[in-house]
Each structure stands twice: as C-alpha cells, then as structure tokens.
C-alpha cells in the first residue's frame, strides 16, 4: 500500500516513512524537524507558519516518495 501525504498528514509520520523528505522541510525554513512540537504538526499547520502552499508541498513529497 502506497504512502500518501495530504495536508492533514503529521510531519513525524512523513519523516518516519521516508527521512529523505526532510529536504523539503528544510527548504521551506523548517529547521527543527525532530523536536516534538514540529513532529506533531500537520503539513498544513507547518505550511501556514512558513508561508508555503500545503497542497503543492504534499504533491512534491508524494512525487518524491512514490517515484
């Protein structure tokens, strides 16, 4: 079963599934990836704070994960 990221997906779950996705979070300025607060945020919550479109980021991460 494929892993699908949506804007409701928890960042910690994304990183647990594929640590190489960290590059997408670092690129948007989210540098505290492994602190408890950021790991518990949804993709949408993090994107709102960092001014990034959550749907576009989910699409990019899904393309990265699923080749």
PDBQT receptor file of N, H, CA, C and O in Angstrom, charges set to zero:
ATOM      1  N   UNK A   1       0.845  -1.186   0.000  1.00  0.00    +0.000 N 
ATOM      2  CA  UNK A   1       0.000   0.000   0.000  1.00  0.00    +0.000 C 
ATOM      3  C   UNK A   1       0.888   1.247   0.000  1.00  0.00    +0.000 C 
ATOM      4  O   UNK A   1       1.787   1.381   0.830  1.00  0.00    +0.000 OA
ATOM      5  N   UNK A   2       0.631   2.127  -0.912  1.00  0.00    +0.000 N 
ATOM      6  H   UNK A   2      -0.099   2.019  -1.586  1.00  0.00    +0.000 HD
ATOM      7  CA  UNK A   2       1.432   3.336  -1.046  1.00  0.00    +0.000 C 
ATOM      8  C   UNK A   2       1.151   4.308   0.091  1.00  0.00    +0.000 C 
ATOM      9  O   UNK A   2       0.033   4.389   0.600  1.00  0.00    +0.000 OA
ATOM     10  N   UNK A   3       2.166   5.027   0.470  1.00  0.00    +0.000 N 
ATOM     11  H   UNK A   3       3.074   4.961   0.057  1.00  0.00    +0.000 HD
ATOM     12  CA  UNK A   3       2.047   6.062   1.489  1.00  0.00    +0.000 C 
ATOM     13  C   UNK A   3       1.656   7.342   0.771  1.00  0.00    +0.000 C 
ATOM     14  O   UNK A   3       2.358   7.778  -0.141  1.00  0.00    +0.000 OA
ATOM     15  N   UNK A   4       0.547   7.949   1.170  1.00  0.00    +0.000 N 
ATOM     16  H   UNK A   4      -0.023   7.594   1.911  1.00  0.00    +0.000 HD
ATOM     17  CA  UNK A   4       0.109   9.191   0.528  1.00  0.00    +0.000 C 
ATOM     18  C   UNK A   4       0.092  10.325   1.539  1.00  0.00    +0.000 C 
ATOM     19  O   UNK A   4      -0.520  10.222   2.602  1.00  0.00    +0.000 OA
ATOM     20  N   UNK A   5       0.764  11.390   1.195  1.00  0.00    +0.000 N 
ATOM     21  H   UNK A   5       1.261  11.473   0.332  1.00  0.00    +0.000 HD
ATOM     22  CA  UNK A   5       0.820  12.579   2.034  1.00  0.00    +0.000 C 
ATOM     23  C   UNK A   5      -0.298  13.522   1.618  1.00  0.00    +0.000 C 
ATOM     24  O   UNK A   5      -0.487  13.805   0.435  1.00  0.00    +0.000 OA
ATOM     25  N   UNK A   6      -1.038  14.004   2.618  1.00  0.00    +0.000 N 
ATOM     26  H   UNK A   6      -0.885  13.774   3.579  1.00  0.00    +0.000 HD
ATOM     27  CA  UNK A   6      -2.041  15.047   2.408  1.00  0.00    +0.000 C 
ATOM     28  C   UNK A   6      -1.685  16.187   3.339  1.00  0.00    +0.000 C 
ATOM     29  O   UNK A   6      -0.756  16.075   4.139  1.00  0.00    +0.000 OA
ATOM     30  N   UNK A   7      -2.413  17.277   3.239  1.00  0.00    +0.000 N 
ATOM     31  H   UNK A   7      -3.168  17.368   2.589  1.00  0.00    +0.000 HD
ATOM     32  CA  UNK A   7      -2.112  18.390   4.132  1.00  0.00    +0.000 C 
ATOM     33  C   UNK A   7      -2.467  18.064   5.579  1.00  0.00    +0.000 C 
ATOM     34  O   UNK A   7      -2.058  18.790   6.485  1.00  0.00    +0.000 OA
ATOM     35  N   UNK A   8      -3.213  16.994   5.816  1.00  0.00    +0.000 N 
ATOM     36  H   UNK A   8      -3.545  16.404   5.080  1.00  0.00    +0.000 HD
ATOM     37  CA  UNK A   8      -3.549  16.563   7.173  1.00  0.00    +0.000 C 
ATOM     38  C   UNK A   8      -2.539  15.580   7.752  1.00  0.00    +0.000 C 
ATOM     39  O   UNK A   8      -2.638  15.213   8.923  1.00  0.00    +0.000 OA
ATOM     40  N   UNK A   9      -1.571  15.148   6.950  1.00  0.00    +0.000 N 
ATOM     41  H   UNK A   9      -1.490  15.446   5.999  1.00  0.00    +0.000 HD
ATOM     42  CA  UNK A   9      -0.581  14.179   7.413  1.00  0.00    +0.000 C 
ATOM     43  C   UNK A   9       0.355  14.831   8.431  1.00  0.00    +0.000 C 
ATOM     44  O   UNK A   9       0.796  15.967   8.258  1.00  0.00    +0.000 OA
ATOM     45  N   UNK A  10       0.640  14.094   9.476  1.00  0.00    +0.000 N 
ATOM     46  H   UNK A  10       0.281  13.171   9.617  1.00  0.00    +0.000 HD
ATOM     47  CA  UNK A  10       1.546  14.562  10.532  1.00  0.00    +0.000 C 
ATOM     48  C   UNK A  10       2.989  14.498  10.016  1.00  0.00    +0.000 C 
ATOM     49  O   UNK A  10       3.402  13.500   9.426  1.00  0.00    +0.000 OA
ATOM     50  N   UNK A  11       3.735  15.558  10.241  1.00  0.00    +0.000 N 
ATOM     51  H   UNK A  11       3.399  16.370  10.720  1.00  0.00    +0.000 HD
ATOM     52  CA  UNK A  11       5.110  15.639   9.751  1.00  0.00    +0.000 C 
ATOM     53  C   UNK A  11       5.959  14.477  10.272  1.00  0.00    +0.000 C 
ATOM     54  O   UNK A  11       6.765  13.919   9.527  1.00  0.00    +0.000 OA
ATOM     55  N   UNK A  12       5.790  14.116  11.512  1.00  0.00    +0.000 N 
ATOM     56  H   UNK A  12       5.135  14.568  12.118  1.00  0.00    +0.000 HD
ATOM     57  CA  UNK A  12       6.536  12.983  12.062  1.00  0.00    +0.000 C 
ATOM     58  C   UNK A  12       6.279  11.698  11.301  1.00  0.00    +0.000 C 
ATOM     59  O   UNK A  12       7.190  10.890  11.120  1.00  0.00    +0.000 OA
ATOM     60  N   UNK A  13       5.041  11.502  10.851  1.00  0.00    +0.000 N 
ATOM     61  H   UNK A  13       4.302  12.158  10.998  1.00  0.00    +0.000 HD
ATOM     62  CA  UNK A  13       4.714  10.299  10.076  1.00  0.00    +0.000 C 
ATOM     63  C   UNK A  13       5.404  10.319   8.715  1.00  0.00    +0.000 C 
ATOM     64  O   UNK A  13       5.857   9.284   8.226  1.00  0.00    +0.000 OA
ATOM     65  N   UNK A  14       5.481  11.502   8.109  1.00  0.00    +0.000 N 
ATOM     66  H   UNK A  14       5.114  12.343   8.506  1.00  0.00    +0.000 HD
ATOM     67  CA  UNK A  14       6.165  11.631   6.821  1.00  0.00    +0.000 C 
ATOM     68  C   UNK A  14       7.649  11.296   6.994  1.00  0.00    +0.000 C 
ATOM     69  O   UNK A  14       8.210  10.519   6.221  1.00  0.00    +0.000 OA
ATOM     70  N   UNK A  15       8.272  11.879   8.000  1.00  0.00    +0.000 N 
ATOM     71  H   UNK A  15       7.817  12.510   8.628  1.00  0.00    +0.000 HD
ATOM     72  CA  UNK A  15       9.698  11.648   8.238  1.00  0.00    +0.000 C 
ATOM     73  C   UNK A  15       9.978  10.205   8.631  1.00  0.00    +0.000 C 
ATOM     74  O   UNK A  15      11.005   9.647   8.243  1.00  0.00    +0.000 OA
ATOM     75  N   UNK A  16       9.074   9.592   9.400  1.00  0.00    +0.000 N 
ATOM     76  H   UNK A  16       8.241  10.046   9.716  1.00  0.00    +0.000 HD
ATOM     77  CA  UNK A  16       9.256   8.189   9.771  1.00  0.00    +0.000 C 
ATOM     78  C   UNK A  16       9.180   7.285   8.545  1.00  0.00    +0.000 C 
ATOM     79  O   UNK A  16       9.889   6.283   8.454  1.00  0.00    +0.000 OA
ATOM     80  N   UNK A  17       8.321   7.649   7.615  1.00  0.00    +0.000 N 
ATOM     81  H   UNK A  17       7.745   8.464   7.689  1.00  0.00    +0.000 HD
ATOM     82  CA  UNK A  17       8.168   6.845   6.400  1.00  0.00    +0.000 C 
ATOM     83  C   UNK A  17       9.378   6.989   5.481  1.00  0.00    +0.000 C 
ATOM     84  O   UNK A  17       9.853   6.010   4.906  1.00  0.00    +0.000 OA
ATOM     85  N   UNK A  18       9.880   8.242   5.347  1.00  0.00    +0.000 N 
ATOM     86  H   UNK A  18       9.495   9.037   5.814  1.00  0.00    +0.000 HD
ATOM     87  CA  UNK A  18      10.998   8.485   4.442  1.00  0.00    +0.000 C 
ATOM     88  C   UNK A  18      11.779   9.711   4.927  1.00  0.00    +0.000 C 
ATOM     89  O   UNK A  18      11.377  10.850   4.692  1.00  0.00    +0.000 OA
ATOM     90  N   UNK A  19      12.880   9.463   5.594  1.00  0.00    +0.000 N 
ATOM     91  H   UNK A  19      13.207   8.537   5.785  1.00  0.00    +0.000 HD
ATOM     92  CA  UNK A  19      13.682  10.564   6.153  1.00  0.00    +0.000 C 
ATOM     93  C   UNK A  19      14.235  11.498   5.081  1.00  0.00    +0.000 C 
ATOM     94  O   UNK A  19      14.563  12.647   5.375  1.00  0.00    +0.000 OA
ATOM     95  N   UNK A  20      14.343  11.026   3.857  1.00  0.00    +0.000 N 
ATOM     96  H   UNK A  20      14.076  10.092   3.617  1.00  0.00    +0.000 HD
ATOM     97  CA  UNK A  20      14.883  11.896   2.806  1.00  0.00    +0.000 C 
ATOM     98  C   UNK A  20      13.929  13.032   2.450  1.00  0.00    +0.000 C 
ATOM     99  O   UNK A  20      14.317  13.954   1.732  1.00  0.00    +0.000 OA
ATOM    100  N   UNK A  21      12.691  12.986   2.938  1.00  0.00    +0.000 N 
ATOM    101  H   UNK A  21      12.376  12.238   3.522  1.00  0.00    +0.000 HD
ATOM    102  CA  UNK A  21      11.750  14.087   2.708  1.00  0.00    +0.000 C 
ATOM    103  C   UNK A  21      12.128  15.309   3.536  1.00  0.00    +0.000 C 
ATOM    104  O   UNK A  21      11.567  16.387   3.341  1.00  0.00    +0.000 OA
ATOM    105  N   UNK A  22      13.060  15.153   4.443  1.00  0.00    +0.000 N 
ATOM    106  H   UNK A  22      13.517  14.277   4.601  1.00  0.00    +0.000 HD
ATOM    107  CA  UNK A  22      13.476  16.289   5.277  1.00  0.00    +0.000 C 
ATOM    108  C   UNK A  22      13.947  17.465   4.431  1.00  0.00    +0.000 C 
ATOM    109  O   UNK A  22      13.818  18.617   4.848  1.00  0.00    +0.000 OA
ATOM    110  N   UNK A  23      14.490  17.190   3.251  1.00  0.00    +0.000 N 
ATOM    111  H   UNK A  23      14.595  16.255   2.912  1.00  0.00    +0.000 HD
ATOM    112  CA  UNK A  23      14.968  18.274   2.376  1.00  0.00    +0.000 C 
ATOM    113  C   UNK A  23      13.859  19.262   2.023  1.00  0.00    +0.000 C 
ATOM    114  O   UNK A  23      14.127  20.450   1.850  1.00  0.00    +0.000 OA
ATOM    115  N   UNK A  24      12.624  18.790   1.916  1.00  0.00    +0.000 N 
ATOM    116  H   UNK A  24      12.406  17.824   2.058  1.00  0.00    +0.000 HD
ATOM    117  CA  UNK A  24      11.504  19.670   1.582  1.00  0.00    +0.000 C 
ATOM    118  C   UNK A  24      11.176  20.597   2.746  1.00  0.00    +0.000 C 
ATOM    119  O   UNK A  24      10.836  21.763   2.546  1.00  0.00    +0.000 OA
ATOM    120  N   UNK A  25      11.282  20.074   3.948  1.00  0.00    +0.000 N 
ATOM    121  H   UNK A  25      11.558  19.126   4.110  1.00  0.00    +0.000 HD
ATOM    122  CA  UNK A  25      11.002  20.893   5.131  1.00  0.00    +0.000 C 
ATOM    123  C   UNK A  25      12.125  21.890   5.385  1.00  0.00    +0.000 C 
ATOM    124  O   UNK A  25      11.873  23.041   5.742  1.00  0.00    +0.000 OA
ATOM    125  N   UNK A  26      13.348  21.450   5.204  1.00  0.00    +0.000 N 
ATOM    126  H   UNK A  26      13.553  20.515   4.915  1.00  0.00    +0.000 HD
ATOM    127  CA  UNK A  26      14.482  22.354   5.375  1.00  0.00    +0.000 C 
ATOM    128  C   UNK A  26      14.435  23.482   4.349  1.00  0.00    +0.000 C 
ATOM    129  O   UNK A  26      14.770  24.624   4.664  1.00  0.00    +0.000 OA
ATOM    130  N   UNK A  27      14.022  23.164   3.125  1.00  0.00    +0.000 N 
ATOM    131  H   UNK A  27      13.750  22.236   2.870  1.00  0.00    +0.000 HD
ATOM    132  CA  UNK A  27      13.955  24.169   2.065  1.00  0.00    +0.000 C 
ATOM    133  C   UNK A  27      12.928  25.260   2.367  1.00  0.00    +0.000 C 
ATOM    134  O   UNK A  27      13.073  26.392   1.906  1.00  0.00    +0.000 OA
ATOM    135  N   UNK A  28      11.891  24.926   3.140  1.00  0.00    +0.000 N 
ATOM    136  H   UNK A  28      11.773  24.006   3.515  1.00  0.00    +0.000 HD
ATOM    137  CA  UNK A  28      10.891  25.941   3.460  1.00  0.00    +0.000 C 
ATOM    138  C   UNK A  28      11.209  26.666   4.763  1.00  0.00    +0.000 C 
ATOM    139  O   UNK A  28      10.419  27.485   5.234  1.00  0.00    +0.000 OA
ATOM    140  N   UNK A  29      12.377  26.360   5.347  1.00  0.00    +0.000 N 
ATOM    141  H   UNK A  29      13.018  25.695   4.965  1.00  0.00    +0.000 HD
ATOM    142  CA  UNK A  29      12.811  27.062   6.548  1.00  0.00    +0.000 C 
ATOM    143  C   UNK A  29      12.439  26.386   7.848  1.00  0.00    +0.000 C 
ATOM    144  O   UNK A  29      12.569  26.981   8.917  1.00  0.00    +0.000 OA
ATOM    145  N   UNK A  30      11.977  25.151   7.770  1.00  0.00    +0.000 N 
ATOM    146  H   UNK A  30      11.871  24.668   6.901  1.00  0.00    +0.000 HD
ATOM    147  CA  UNK A  30      11.600  24.396   8.972  1.00  0.00    +0.000 C 
ATOM    148  C   UNK A  30      12.813  23.576   9.402  1.00  0.00    +0.000 C 
ATOM    149  O   UNK A  30      13.018  22.457   8.933  1.00  0.00    +0.000 OA
ATOM    150  N   UNK A  31      13.616  24.150  10.301  1.00  0.00    +0.000 N 
ATOM    151  H   UNK A  31      13.450  25.059  10.682  1.00  0.00    +0.000 HD
ATOM    152  CA  UNK A  31      14.884  23.531  10.655  1.00  0.00    +0.000 C 
ATOM    153  C   UNK A  31      14.835  22.674  11.920  1.00  0.00    +0.000 C 
ATOM    154  O   UNK A  31      15.794  21.960  12.216  1.00  0.00    +0.000 OA
ATOM    155  N   UNK A  32      13.755  22.733  12.653  1.00  0.00    +0.000 N 
ATOM    156  H   UNK A  32      12.977  23.313  12.413  1.00  0.00    +0.000 HD
ATOM    157  CA  UNK A  32      13.628  21.951  13.888  1.00  0.00    +0.000 C 
ATOM    158  C   UNK A  32      12.758  20.725  13.623  1.00  0.00    +0.000 C 
ATOM    159  O   UNK A  32      11.728  20.537  14.271  1.00  0.00    +0.000 OA
ATOM    160  N   UNK A  33      13.168  19.907  12.684  1.00  0.00    +0.000 N 
ATOM    161  H   UNK A  33      14.004  20.060  12.157  1.00  0.00    +0.000 HD
ATOM    162  CA  UNK A  33      12.340  18.786  12.239  1.00  0.00    +0.000 C 
ATOM    163  C   UNK A  33      12.097  17.710  13.282  1.00  0.00    +0.000 C 
ATOM    164  O   UNK A  33      11.051  17.062  13.268  1.00  0.00    +0.000 OA
ATOM    165  N   UNK A  34      13.028  17.515  14.167  1.00  0.00    +0.000 N 
ATOM    166  H   UNK A  34      13.878  18.042  14.178  1.00  0.00    +0.000 HD
ATOM    167  CA  UNK A  34      12.901  16.387  15.084  1.00  0.00    +0.000 C 
ATOM    168  C   UNK A  34      12.518  16.800  16.496  1.00  0.00    +0.000 C 
ATOM    169  O   UNK A  34      12.537  15.973  17.407  1.00  0.00    +0.000 OA
ATOM    170  N   UNK A  35      12.170  18.068  16.690  1.00  0.00    +0.000 N 
ATOM    171  H   UNK A  35      12.154  18.740  15.949  1.00  0.00    +0.000 HD
ATOM    172  CA  UNK A  35      11.676  18.452  18.011  1.00  0.00    +0.000 C 
ATOM    173  C   UNK A  35      10.220  18.000  18.116  1.00  0.00    +0.000 C 
ATOM    174  O   UNK A  35       9.520  17.950  17.104  1.00  0.00    +0.000 OA
ATOM    175  N   UNK A  36       9.756  17.674  19.309  1.00  0.00    +0.000 N 
ATOM    176  H   UNK A  36      10.324  17.715  20.130  1.00  0.00    +0.000 HD
ATOM    177  CA  UNK A  36       8.411  17.116  19.482  1.00  0.00    +0.000 C 
ATOM    178  C   UNK A  36       7.289  17.980  18.904  1.00  0.00    +0.000 C 
ATOM    179  O   UNK A  36       6.325  17.447  18.355  1.00  0.00    +0.000 OA
ATOM    180  N   UNK A  37       7.397  19.277  19.018  1.00  0.00    +0.000 N 
ATOM    181  H   UNK A  37       8.180  19.711  19.465  1.00  0.00    +0.000 HD
ATOM    182  CA  UNK A  37       6.327  20.143  18.524  1.00  0.00    +0.000 C 
ATOM    183  C   UNK A  37       6.185  20.044  17.013  1.00  0.00    +0.000 C 
ATOM    184  O   UNK A  37       5.070  19.903  16.511  1.00  0.00    +0.000 OA
ATOM    185  N   UNK A  38       7.281  20.113  16.285  1.00  0.00    +0.000 N 
ATOM    186  H   UNK A  38       8.186  20.227  16.693  1.00  0.00    +0.000 HD
ATOM    187  CA  UNK A  38       7.180  20.079  14.821  1.00  0.00    +0.000 C 
ATOM    188  C   UNK A  38       6.786  18.696  14.325  1.00  0.00    +0.000 C 
ATOM    189  O   UNK A  38       6.072  18.581  13.329  1.00  0.00    +0.000 OA
ATOM    190  N   UNK A  39       7.227  17.666  14.988  1.00  0.00    +0.000 N 
ATOM    191  H   UNK A  39       7.807  17.759  15.797  1.00  0.00    +0.000 HD
ATOM    192  CA  UNK A  39       6.860  16.302  14.564  1.00  0.00    +0.000 C 
ATOM    193  C   UNK A  39       5.373  16.046  14.723  1.00  0.00    +0.000 C 
ATOM    194  O   UNK A  39       4.821  15.182  14.042  1.00  0.00    +0.000 OA
ATOM    195  N   UNK A  40       4.710  16.785  15.613  1.00  0.00    +0.000 N 
ATOM    196  H   UNK A  40       5.159  17.487  16.166  1.00  0.00    +0.000 HD
ATOM    197  CA  UNK A  40       3.283  16.589  15.844  1.00  0.00    +0.000 C 
ATOM    198  C   UNK A  40       2.389  17.477  15.006  1.00  0.00    +0.000 C 
ATOM    199  O   UNK A  40       1.166  17.346  15.058  1.00  0.00    +0.000 OA
ATOM    200  N   UNK A  41       2.975  18.379  14.233  1.00  0.00    +0.000 N 
ATOM    201  H   UNK A  41       3.968  18.486  14.190  1.00  0.00    +0.000 HD
ATOM    202  CA  UNK A  41       2.197  19.280  13.385  1.00  0.00    +0.000 C 
ATOM    203  C   UNK A  41       1.754  18.573  12.116  1.00  0.00    +0.000 C 
ATOM    204  O   UNK A  41       2.407  17.647  11.634  1.00  0.00    +0.000 OA
ATOM    205  N   UNK A  42       0.624  19.034  11.588  1.00  0.00    +0.000 N 
ATOM    206  H   UNK A  42       0.094  19.786  11.979  1.00  0.00    +0.000 HD
ATOM    207  CA  UNK A  42       0.239  18.563  10.264  1.00  0.00    +0.000 C 
ATOM    208  C   UNK A  42       1.037  19.334   9.222  1.00  0.00    +0.000 C 
ATOM    209  O   UNK A  42       1.606  20.387   9.512  1.00  0.00    +0.000 OA
ATOM    210  N   UNK A  43       1.072  18.812   8.037  1.00  0.00    +0.000 N 
ATOM    211  H   UNK A  43       0.610  17.957   7.801  1.00  0.00    +0.000 HD
ATOM    212  CA  UNK A  43       1.743  19.501   6.948  1.00  0.00    +0.000 C 
ATOM    213  C   UNK A  43       1.122  20.884   6.742  1.00  0.00    +0.000 C 
ATOM    214  O   UNK A  43       1.835  21.861   6.513  1.00  0.00    +0.000 OA
ATOM    215  N   UNK A  44      -0.186  20.959   6.824  1.00  0.00    +0.000 N 
ATOM    216  H   UNK A  44      -0.765  20.165   7.011  1.00  0.00    +0.000 HD
ATOM    217  CA  UNK A  44      -0.882  22.233   6.640  1.00  0.00    +0.000 C 
ATOM    218  C   UNK A  44      -0.491  23.256   7.708  1.00  0.00    +0.000 C 
ATOM    219  O   UNK A  44      -0.272  24.426   7.395  1.00  0.00    +0.000 OA
ATOM    220  N   UNK A  45      -0.403  22.820   8.963  1.00  0.00    +0.000 N 
ATOM    221  H   UNK A  45      -0.581  21.870   9.217  1.00  0.00    +0.000 HD
ATOM    222  CA  UNK A  45      -0.023  23.742  10.040  1.00  0.00    +0.000 C 
ATOM    223  C   UNK A  45       1.383  24.304   9.815  1.00  0.00    +0.000 C 
ATOM    224  O   UNK A  45       1.611  25.502   9.980  1.00  0.00    +0.000 OA
ATOM    225  N   UNK A  46       2.307  23.445   9.444  1.00  0.00    +0.000 N 
ATOM    226  H   UNK A  46       2.122  22.472   9.310  1.00  0.00    +0.000 HD
ATOM    227  CA  UNK A  46       3.678  23.897   9.202  1.00  0.00    +0.000 C 
ATOM    228  C   UNK A  46       3.736  24.841   8.013  1.00  0.00    +0.000 C 
ATOM    229  O   UNK A  46       4.454  25.840   8.041  1.00  0.00    +0.000 OA
ATOM    230  N   UNK A  47       2.990  24.529   6.981  1.00  0.00    +0.000 N 
ATOM    231  H   UNK A  47       2.406  23.718   6.958  1.00  0.00    +0.000 HD
ATOM    232  CA  UNK A  47       2.997  25.375   5.788  1.00  0.00    +0.000 C 
ATOM    233  C   UNK A  47       2.407  26.753   6.073  1.00  0.00    +0.000 C 
ATOM    234  O   UNK A  47       2.882  27.755   5.538  1.00  0.00    +0.000 OA
ATOM    235  N   UNK A  48       1.383  26.807   6.906  1.00  0.00    +0.000 N 
ATOM    236  H   UNK A  48       0.997  25.994   7.340  1.00  0.00    +0.000 HD
ATOM    237  CA  UNK A  48       0.796  28.104   7.251  1.00  0.00    +0.000 C 
ATOM    238  C   UNK A  48       1.822  28.992   7.942  1.00  0.00    +0.000 C 
ATOM    239  O   UNK A  48       1.901  30.187   7.656  1.00  0.00    +0.000 OA
ATOM    240  N   UNK A  49       2.603  28.422   8.841  1.00  0.00    +0.000 N 
ATOM    241  H   UNK A  49       2.539  27.452   9.073  1.00  0.00    +0.000 HD
ATOM    242  CA  UNK A  49       3.610  29.175   9.579  1.00  0.00    +0.000 C 
ATOM    243  C   UNK A  49       4.727  29.657   8.652  1.00  0.00    +0.000 C 
ATOM    244  O   UNK A  49       5.269  30.747   8.833  1.00  0.00    +0.000 OA
ATOM    245  N   UNK A  50       5.059  28.834   7.664  1.00  0.00    +0.000 N 
ATOM    246  H   UNK A  50       4.618  27.949   7.518  1.00  0.00    +0.000 HD
ATOM    247  CA  UNK A  50       6.205  29.134   6.804  1.00  0.00    +0.000 C 
ATOM    248  C   UNK A  50       5.817  29.715   5.441  1.00  0.00    +0.000 C 
ATOM    249  O   UNK A  50       6.679  29.908   4.584  1.00  0.00    +0.000 OA
ATOM    250  N   UNK A  51       4.528  29.994   5.238  1.00  0.00    +0.000 N 
ATOM    251  H   UNK A  51       3.828  29.837   5.935  1.00  0.00    +0.000 HD
ATOM    252  CA  UNK A  51       4.088  30.634   4.003  1.00  0.00    +0.000 C 
ATOM    253  C   UNK A  51       4.238  29.776   2.758  1.00  0.00    +0.000 C 
ATOM    254  O   UNK A  51       4.606  30.271   1.692  1.00  0.00    +0.000 OA
ATOM    255  N   UNK A  52       3.949  28.484   2.899  1.00  0.00    +0.000 N 
ATOM    256  H   UNK A  52       3.650  28.082   3.765  1.00  0.00    +0.000 HD
ATOM    257  CA  UNK A  52       4.086  27.547   1.789  1.00  0.00    +0.000 C 
ATOM    258  C   UNK A  52       2.721  26.951   1.477  1.00  0.00    +0.000 C 
ATOM    259  O   UNK A  52       1.923  26.727   2.387  1.00  0.00    +0.000 OA
ATOM    260  N   UNK A  53       2.445  26.692   0.211  1.00  0.00    +0.000 N 
ATOM    261  H   UNK A  53       3.093  26.874  -0.528  1.00  0.00    +0.000 HD
ATOM    262  CA  UNK A  53       1.186  26.072  -0.199  1.00  0.00    +0.000 C 
ATOM    263  C   UNK A  53       1.227  24.586   0.178  1.00  0.00    +0.000 C 
ATOM    264  O   UNK A  53       2.051  23.836  -0.344  1.00  0.00    +0.000 OA
ATOM    265  N   UNK A  54       0.345  24.165   1.076  1.00  0.00    +0.000 N 
ATOM    266  H   UNK A  54      -0.324  24.775   1.500  1.00  0.00    +0.000 HD
ATOM    267  CA  UNK A  54       0.343  22.790   1.590  1.00  0.00    +0.000 C 
ATOM    268  C   UNK A  54       0.020  21.773   0.506  1.00  0.00    +0.000 C 
ATOM    269  O   UNK A  54       0.599  20.688   0.487  1.00  0.00    +0.000 OA
ATOM    270  N   UNK A  55      -0.890  22.104  -0.390  1.00  0.00    +0.000 N 
ATOM    271  H   UNK A  55      -1.361  22.986  -0.374  1.00  0.00    +0.000 HD
ATOM    272  CA  UNK A  55      -1.242  21.165  -1.452  1.00  0.00    +0.000 C 
ATOM    273  C   UNK A  55      -0.073  20.939  -2.404  1.00  0.00    +0.000 C 
ATOM    274  O   UNK A  55       0.176  19.813  -2.833  1.00  0.00    +0.000 OA
ATOM    275  N   UNK A  56       0.640  22.011  -2.731  1.00  0.00    +0.000 N 
ATOM    276  H   UNK A  56       0.438  22.926  -2.382  1.00  0.00    +0.000 HD
ATOM    277  CA  UNK A  56       1.804  21.883  -3.619  1.00  0.00    +0.000 C 
ATOM    278  C   UNK A  56       2.929  21.087  -2.957  1.00  0.00    +0.000 C 
ATOM    279  O   UNK A  56       3.591  20.275  -3.603  1.00  0.00    +0.000 OA
ATOM    280  N   UNK A  57       3.136  21.331  -1.664  1.00  0.00    +0.000 N 
ATOM    281  H   UNK A  57       2.598  21.991  -1.139  1.00  0.00    +0.000 HD
ATOM    282  CA  UNK A  57       4.185  20.593  -0.960  1.00  0.00    +0.000 C 
ATOM    283  C   UNK A  57       3.820  19.116  -0.852  1.00  0.00    +0.000 C 
ATOM    284  O   UNK A  57       4.679  18.255  -1.041  1.00  0.00    +0.000 OA
ATOM    285  N   UNK A  58       2.564  18.814  -0.554  1.00  0.00    +0.000 N 
ATOM    286  H   UNK A  58       1.867  19.514  -0.401  1.00  0.00    +0.000 HD
ATOM    287  CA  UNK A  58       2.127  17.417  -0.489  1.00  0.00    +0.000 C 
ATOM    288  C   UNK A  58       2.346  16.730  -1.829  1.00  0.00    +0.000 C 
ATOM    289  O   UNK A  58       2.800  15.587  -1.880  1.00  0.00    +0.000 OA
ATOM    290  N   UNK A  59       2.024  17.427  -2.911  1.00  0.00    +0.000 N 
ATOM    291  H   UNK A  59       1.655  18.356  -2.869  1.00  0.00    +0.000 HD
ATOM    292  CA  UNK A  59       2.220  16.877  -4.258  1.00  0.00    +0.000 C 
ATOM    293  C   UNK A  59       3.701  16.582  -4.511  1.00  0.00    +0.000 C 
ATOM    294  O   UNK A  59       4.038  15.524  -5.041  1.00  0.00    +0.000 OA
ATOM    295  N   UNK A  60       4.573  17.497  -4.141  1.00  0.00    +0.000 N 
ATOM    296  H   UNK A  60       4.299  18.357  -3.710  1.00  0.00    +0.000 HD
ATOM    297  CA  UNK A  60       6.018  17.312  -4.336  1.00  0.00    +0.000 C 
ATOM    298  C   UNK A  60       6.549  16.164  -3.494  1.00  0.00    +0.000 C 
ATOM    299  O   UNK A  60       7.352  15.363  -3.973  1.00  0.00    +0.000 OA
ATOM    300  N   UNK A  61       6.109  16.076  -2.246  1.00  0.00    +0.000 N 
ATOM    301  H   UNK A  61       5.457  16.727  -1.857  1.00  0.00    +0.000 HD
ATOM    302  CA  UNK A  61       6.578  14.995  -1.366  1.00  0.00    +0.000 C 
ATOM    303  C   UNK A  61       6.081  13.643  -1.877  1.00  0.00    +0.000 C 
ATOM    304  O   UNK A  61       6.827  12.664  -1.870  1.00  0.00    +0.000 OA
ATOM    305  N   UNK A  62       4.830  13.588  -2.316  1.00  0.00    +0.000 N 
ATOM    306  H   UNK A  62       4.224  14.383  -2.321  1.00  0.00    +0.000 HD
ATOM    307  CA  UNK A  62       4.298  12.338  -2.858  1.00  0.00    +0.000 C 
ATOM    308  C   UNK A  62       5.087  11.894  -4.093  1.00  0.00    +0.000 C 
ATOM    309  O   UNK A  62       5.377  10.708  -4.253  1.00  0.00    +0.000 OA
ATOM    310  N   UNK A  63       5.431  12.842  -4.962  1.00  0.00    +0.000 N 
ATOM    311  H   UNK A  63       5.195  13.805  -4.832  1.00  0.00    +0.000 HD
ATOM    312  CA  UNK A  63       6.218  12.503  -6.150  1.00  0.00    +0.000 C 
ATOM    313  C   UNK A  63       7.590  11.966  -5.729  1.00  0.00    +0.000 C 
ATOM    314  O   UNK A  63       8.101  11.023  -6.333  1.00  0.00    +0.000 OA
ATOM    315  N   UNK A  64       8.178  12.562  -4.700  1.00  0.00    +0.000 N 
ATOM    316  H   UNK A  64       7.762  13.328  -4.209  1.00  0.00    +0.000 HD
ATOM    317  CA  UNK A  64       9.483  12.123  -4.198  1.00  0.00    +0.000 C 
ATOM    318  C   UNK A  64       9.381  10.710  -3.614  1.00  0.00    +0.000 C 
ATOM    319  O   UNK A  64      10.206   9.850  -3.923  1.00  0.00    +0.000 OA
ATOM    320  N   UNK A  65       8.390  10.475  -2.789  1.00  0.00    +0.000 N 
ATOM    321  H   UNK A  65       7.720  11.174  -2.538  1.00  0.00    +0.000 HD
ATOM    322  CA  UNK A  65       8.244   9.175  -2.112  1.00  0.00    +0.000 C 
ATOM    323  C   UNK A  65       7.896   8.063  -3.110  1.00  0.00    +0.000 C 
ATOM    324  O   UNK A  65       8.457   6.969  -3.055  1.00  0.00    +0.000 OA
ATOM    325  N   UNK A  66       6.984   8.352  -4.002  1.00  0.00    +0.000 N 
ATOM    326  H   UNK A  66       6.528   9.241  -4.048  1.00  0.00    +0.000 HD
ATOM    327  CA  UNK A  66       6.436   7.309  -4.867  1.00  0.00    +0.000 C 
ATOM    328  C   UNK A  66       7.087   7.259  -6.251  1.00  0.00    +0.000 C 
ATOM    329  O   UNK A  66       6.623   6.560  -7.152  1.00  0.00    +0.000 OA
ATOM    330  N   UNK A  67       8.169   8.018  -6.391  1.00  0.00    +0.000 N 
ATOM    331  H   UNK A  67       8.546   8.585  -5.659  1.00  0.00    +0.000 HD
ATOM    332  CA  UNK A  67       8.968   7.971  -7.592  1.00  0.00    +0.000 C 
ATOM    333  C   UNK A  67       8.263   8.444  -8.815  1.00  0.00    +0.000 C 
ATOM    334  O   UNK A  67       8.845   8.450  -9.899  1.00  0.00    +0.000 OA
TER     335      UNK A  67
